[in-house]
Amino acid sequence: MKVRYRGEVFEFNEPMSVNKLLKKFSLTRGEAVVVRNGTITTEDELLLPDDDVRIINTVSGG
């Protein structure tokens, strides 16, 4: 799968859960949203090698 994050593209060839992908980038679900093929995912969804994935940091603060 192609994963776009912070202007870079990363490639992974094995299926993995959204949660596992976030861990690879040292992120939690509260810090980022994962979009697969244009649709926001849940953390237990399985990402497949042919998916186009974007990781988008959430904004917090006051």
N, C-alpha and C positions, 0 to 999 in steps of 0.2 A: 504494500500500500504506500502511497505517497502521502506524507504528513507535512503540512505546511505550518510552520511555527516561527514567529518573529523574523519573517523575511527569508527563512531558509527552508529547503525541502529535504526531508529525511525519507529514506526508503526502508520498509520492513517487509519481509517475504512470508512471515508466519502470521496466522490468525491470532488475535489477542483481544482481550476485553478492553473496554474503554478505560477501566480502572488501571489495568496493567500498563497501558500506553501512558497514562498520566504519571504513573510511578517512574517510568523511564526518563521523564523530564523533571522529576522531583516536584510534581504538582499534585494538588488535591482537587476534588470536584468543586470545592468552594473558590478555588483560585482561577479556574479555567472552564470554558465550555468547549465540548468537542462536537464538531459538525461533520457528519459523514454524508457524502453525496448530496449536500445541500440541506440536510435535516439534522437538527439537534438530537444528540443521543442521550441515553441514560448510561450510568457507569457500568452496568452489567451486560450491555450489548456487546456482541462479538463483531470485531472489525475484521474484514477479509482482505487478502492480498490485492484484490483489484479495486478496493475502495479509494476514493479521494477524500482525505481527511484534513480538517483545519482545526488547530487548537487556538482558541481565542481567550486571552487573559480577561478576567472580569475586573471591573474598576470598583474600588471601594474607597471610602473616605467620607469626610464630612464637611 
